[in-house]
């Protein structure tokens, strides 16, 4: 969906397509940030349990 909205923006210059692209991109980065935080927390919990 992200690539589609970017390609649509490039082909048409439609601002709404760009805004959709940005919304999807921001959502993806927030999700990745959350995944990294969860992984670090889980690693800390395992270290505390083993140590």
C-alpha positions in Angstrom: 0.0 0.0 0.0 2.9 2.3 0.8 4.5 1.8 -2.6 1.1 2.2 -4.3 0.4 5.5 -2.7 4.0 6.8 -3.5 3.6 5.7 -7.2 0.2 7.3 -7.4 1.7 10.6 -6.0 4.6 10.4 -8.5 2.2 9.8 -11.4 -0.4 12.3 -10.5 1.1 14.8 -8.0 -2.0 14.2 -5.9 -1.5 15.7 -2.4 -3.9 13.1 -0.9 -1.8 10.3 -2.2 1.3 11.8 -0.6 -0.5 12.3 2.7 -1.6 8.6 2.6 2.0 7.6 1.9 3.3 9.7 4.9 0.6 8.3 7.2 1.5 4.7 6.3 5.2 5.5 6.6 4.8 7.1 10.0 2.7 4.1 11.2 5.3 1.7 10.0 8.1 3.5 11.9 6.1 3.7 15.1 5.4 0.0 14.9 9.1 -0.7 14.3 10.0 1.5 17.3 7.5 -0.4 19.5 8.9 -3.8 18.4 12.4 -2.7 19.3 11.3 -1.5 22.7 9.5 -4.8 23.4 12.6 -6.8 22.3 14.8 -4.8 24.7 12.4 -5.2 27.5 12.1 -8.9 26.9 15.9 -9.3 26.8 16.2 -7.4 30.1 13.6 -9.6 31.7 15.4 -12.8 30.6 18.7 -11.4 31.9 17.2 -10.6 35.3 15.6 -14.1 35.5 18.8 -15.9 34.5 21.2 -13.7 36.6 
